[in-house]
Amino acid sequence: MTQYDERVEKQRLKIEAETWSKGVKSAHAHSLNSMWYDTRPQDTENGKGVLDIQYNDETVKRTLDNGEIYIFGTPLKGQDLIDSYVRNT
């Protein structure tokens, strides 16, 4: 039975990493147009505020004051996600 230990451990880590990836890394309410991920500086023109929530999978969800939502970044997947999970837990 020990022949499957490595596969089982890898699957366990994958499941844990996928659950962890949905967690919030940070939340930031602001009106800055200079965030490292920001490709939509118009969202904060003239002092308009936004709420940016960064998730553990490296994506950022931006909510505008009118309720519109934009996603920045590409979620980590596969081995990159597992590596990030192991590094950050």
C-alpha positions as CSV (number, residue, x, y, z in Angstrom):
1,M,0.0,0.0,0.0
2,T,2.9,2.4,0.5
3,Q,3.3,2.6,-3.3
4,Y,0.5,5.1,-3.3
5,D,1.6,7.3,-0.5
6,E,3.2,9.9,-2.7
7,R,0.2,10.2,-5.0
8,V,-2.1,10.5,-2.0
9,E,0.0,13.2,-0.4
10,K,0.1,15.2,-3.7
11,Q,-3.7,15.0,-4.0
12,R,-4.1,16.0,-0.3
13,L,-1.9,19.1,-0.9
14,K,-3.8,19.9,-4.1
15,I,-7.1,19.9,-2.3
16,E,-5.8,21.9,0.6
17,A,-4.2,24.4,-1.9
18,E,-7.5,24.8,-3.8
19,T,-9.4,25.5,-0.6
20,W,-6.7,28.0,0.5
21,S,-6.7,29.8,-2.8
22,K,-10.2,31.1,-2.2
23,G,-9.1,32.8,1.0
24,V,-8.6,36.6,1.3
25,K,-5.0,37.7,1.3
26,S,-5.8,41.4,1.7
27,A,-8.6,44.0,1.3
28,H,-8.0,47.6,0.4
29,A,-10.6,50.4,0.0
30,H,-8.9,53.2,-1.8
31,S,-8.9,55.9,-4.5
32,L,-5.4,55.3,-5.8
33,N,-4.6,54.8,-9.5
34,S,-1.1,53.4,-9.0
35,M,-1.6,49.9,-7.7
36,W,0.8,47.3,-9.2
37,Y,-2.0,45.3,-10.8
38,D,-4.2,48.2,-11.9
39,T,-5.0,48.3,-15.6
40,R,-8.1,50.4,-15.0
41,P,-6.9,53.8,-13.6
42,Q,-10.2,55.3,-14.8
43,D,-12.0,53.5,-11.9
44,T,-10.4,55.9,-9.4
45,E,-10.4,59.2,-11.4
46,N,-11.6,62.3,-9.6
47,G,-11.3,60.6,-6.2
48,K,-13.7,57.8,-6.9
49,G,-13.3,54.9,-4.4
50,V,-13.0,51.2,-5.0
51,L,-12.6,48.1,-2.9
52,D,-9.9,45.7,-4.0
53,I,-9.8,42.2,-2.5
54,Q,-6.7,40.1,-3.2
55,Y,-7.1,36.4,-2.9
56,N,-4.4,33.8,-2.1
57,D,-4.6,32.6,-5.8
58,E,-3.1,36.0,-6.7
59,T,-6.2,37.4,-8.3
60,V,-7.7,40.8,-7.3
61,K,-11.4,41.5,-7.4
62,R,-12.3,45.1,-7.7
63,T,-15.7,46.4,-6.7
64,L,-16.7,49.9,-7.9
65,D,-19.1,52.1,-6.0
66,N,-21.8,51.4,-8.5
67,G,-21.5,47.6,-7.9
68,E,-19.5,46.7,-11.0
69,I,-16.9,44.0,-10.5
70,Y,-13.6,43.5,-12.3
71,I,-11.0,40.7,-11.9
72,F,-7.3,41.4,-12.3
73,G,-4.7,38.7,-12.7
74,T,-4.8,35.0,-13.6
75,P,-5.4,32.5,-10.8
76,L,-2.6,30.2,-9.9
77,K,-3.2,26.6,-10.8
78,G,-1.6,23.2,-10.6
79,Q,1.9,23.0,-9.3
80,D,2.3,26.8,-9.1
81,L,-0.7,26.9,-6.7
82,I,0.7,24.0,-4.6
83,D,4.1,25.7,-4.4
84,S,2.5,29.0,-3.3
85,Y,0.4,27.2,-0.7
86,V,3.4,25.4,0.7
87,R,5.4,28.6,0.8
88,N,2.7,30.6,2.5
89,T,1.4,28.2,5.1
